[in-house]
Amino acid sequence: MADRRDLEFSYSLTDRILRLSLGELADFSGAKFDGDFDLSLEEAQRRKHEYVAEQIGIGPSRRVLDLGCGWGGLLDFIRRRGATGVGVTLSSAQAAACRRHGLDVRLHDAREVTRETFGSFDAVASLGAFEHFCSPEDHAAGRQEAIYRQLFANIAEMLPEGGRLYLQTMVFGPRMIPYEQVDIDAPRDSDAWHLALMQRMFPGSWLPEGAEQVIRCAQPGFALVSNVSGRLDYIETIRRWRERFAEPSLRKTALKVSLVPRWLTSRDFRLAFTPGTSPNRVCFERELLEHHRLVFEKSGAA
């Protein structure tokens, strides 16, 4: 799994810039436009939260776990629905931001959340965190499926019979190139170069090979209820994010200036945060990556 240092690099270094651009309770996962791109970003994120609530049952007296809760967007929605939300993250900046808003968030490895350590839940959600649960080293050692199966087993133990899990994640897409071709020194704008930039943005993370691998690893504890692609929605979400990040702000400018020493001394930092392109958007457009909204229900085999 991407460790705390990796996630601090991906999410904590730019924490304040992101919150100034997207709001204190920023939702940094793909929104749900469903083709209606006249929606604002906030409306599309709310549509996603409402979809999650409908799929797994979020309402009064329900206890809901958010694995990889980010800056607390879904947790705040859970609270507004009268339910009790508990979140986990490995980013200290995310945890601190959530706690400032009264959200119950723990600095904890999502793979180690069990019934013994966190108790039982009525429903579980994970939006955009699953892609961090396996590292390149785990994959190379053949541990990827074991990691996923153990995670699903832990979740199943925390849920009642018929309890549901909502899982939103990126996966490698149908046009993914052989991994050994991925190279930061490949020609600029090539598939190999954009994928290498993604590696710099999210060090320590390895994606599932496809939705089929995720579904397979969820068995026998979970049955698939639905699987919907969110690729086009994610492309639009990334476009909106980039617009927000580019909006002028004296506070954002000051924060960016404070990062100049890191920019000057770290090639990885420059490649991750100022590559002059949007590698995640390009990878989605070229179908090197896919995006899935999966709903599972705990089955009798769990």
C-alpha angles and dihedrals in degrees: 000000000000101000129224092271091054093050093045086057094048099041115009100053092062097032098119094042090052094049091048089052102040104021136264092286093043117181104215099185133085115296125220113245096151089206094308099117092169086080117101117243090252092051091050092049090050090049088055092050091050090050091052090049091051093048100047103022115253116185146109116332093011120127113214130188120211111199108204096008098185113195093343105262095139093038090056090050090050090052092049089053090058094251129124115249129195120187136190130199139160093217111097091201092054092048092049093048092050094048092051086063095049097257121147102240127158128201095234142134107258090216090062098052106117139162088258094055102035107017127229130322137199093219141001131211133185120182117186098339101095091078089065097052096086124049127208087251091053090051093048090051092051094247100120099098093041089055092050094045092051091049092052090046091053091049092048091054090056095051132075122237106291092018114147138228124201112203123184115182148151117241134180108279135229093266096048112142124226107286094232088066093061106109133157088214092056117114112294113263092019120130089247092054096048092049090050089054089053088055089055092049093050109027117187094025131116123184128226113264089241142317089282091066092051093048092047093051092050090063138128093019097049137040119209113247100178142346121198128175115236097181098117091044090052092052089055092044091054090049090053092047092053090051091052094047090051095052109113118254131160091217093051091047091052091050092049090051089053089059094054094097089055090046092052096048103038123062090186090056092050092049093046100047109020108031094134092241141061104250096181092053092047092048090053093046091052092044092240083128132033131195126217137191105205127185119195132184124206108251131207091260092069 
